């Protein structure tokens, strides 16, 4: 079993839809959780980060962490074609530990 | 300012040859990471340098892989006796101090390695 699991998709939604992206993990020691966005042939870029459980909102993006279920989510409201990319969850045990990435979910937002 | 740069952007080599991939991190960043991304796959952690500490090499897949970071800045990832399964995009990232909830990794564009 991989440490971090993520449905690879592809996920296709119409413009304006609410998108839900999810990851599960097996190691309860993870405390720092991140979401990265990666456009084709580019390096990933950080979208959101959260520490421990709870919600965090930034514009159209909301990150949720449920440590009791070992489950994290990223919600995108009013999705735009420019949101079409691969979304990778990532996590680390301590603030100086290596970062472990999920395999990524490919998202297409259709105009 | 300049972001993370990597060279070459593309590398085609023959099986059995050695290759060197270079990463220039953002100036002042003390942490540097190497990852490998195969087609349709997520990022596989390879190695992590943090300041003057011993690097975390736990992700290197075999002893054919090695990396060094000279002067706390530029890093080189070396793959000896390349195999076809080494074909992937090799990504480098740097961050300001490697820790903290908000410490952001900035990624380079990657080196696409193809082993024939």
HADDOCK unambig.tbl for C-alpha pairs under 7 A between the chains (distance, minus, plus):
assign (segid A and resid 32 and name CA) (segid B and resid 101 and name CA) 6.41 0.50 0.50
assign (segid A and resid 42 and name CA) (segid B and resid 109 and name CA) 5.25 0.50 0.50
assign (segid A and resid 43 and name CA) (segid B and resid 107 and name CA) 5.25 0.50 0.50
assign (segid A and resid 43 and name CA) (segid B and resid 108 and name CA) 5.70 0.50 0.50
assign (segid A and resid 43 and name CA) (segid B and resid 109 and name CA) 4.92 0.50 0.50
assign (segid A and resid 43 and name CA) (segid B and resid 110 and name CA) 6.60 0.50 0.50
assign (segid A and resid 44 and name CA) (segid B and resid 107 and name CA) 6.17 0.50 0.50
assign (segid A and resid 45 and name CA) (segid B and resid 106 and name CA) 6.72 0.50 0.50
assign (segid A and resid 45 and name CA) (segid B and resid 107 and name CA) 6.89 0.50 0.50
assign (segid A and resid 46 and name CA) (segid B and resid 104 and name CA) 6.81 0.50 0.50
assign (segid A and resid 49 and name CA) (segid B and resid 102 and name CA) 6.81 0.50 0.50
assign (segid A and resid 51 and name CA) (segid B and resid 101 and name CA) 6.31 0.50 0.50
assign (segid A and resid 95 and name CA) (segid B and resid 99 and name CA) 4.34 0.50 0.50
assign (segid A and resid 95 and name CA) (segid B and resid 100 and name CA) 4.75 0.50 0.50
assign (segid A and resid 95 and name CA) (segid B and resid 101 and name CA) 6.22 0.50 0.50
assign (segid A and resid 96 and name CA) (segid B and resid 98 and name CA) 5.75 0.50 0.50
assign (segid A and resid 96 and name CA) (segid B and resid 99 and name CA) 4.42 0.50 0.50
assign (segid A and resid 98 and name CA) (segid B and resid 48 and name CA) 6.74 0.50 0.50
assign (segid A and resid 100 and name CA) (segid B and resid 45 and name CA) 6.71 0.50 0.50
assign (segid A and resid 101 and name CA) (segid B and resid 42 and name CA) 6.45 0.50 0.50
assign (segid A and resid 101 and name CA) (segid B and resid 43 and name CA) 5.73 0.50 0.50
assign (segid A and resid 102 and name CA) (segid B and resid 42 and name CA) 5.74 0.50 0.50
assign (segid A and resid 103 and name CA) (segid B and resid 41 and name CA) 5.18 0.50 0.50
assign (segid A and resid 103 and name CA) (segid B and resid 42 and name CA) 3.48 0.50 0.50
assign (segid A and resid 103 and name CA) (segid B and resid 43 and name CA) 6.72 0.50 0.50
assign (segid A and resid 104 and name CA) (segid B and resid 42 and name CA) 5.54 0.50 0.50
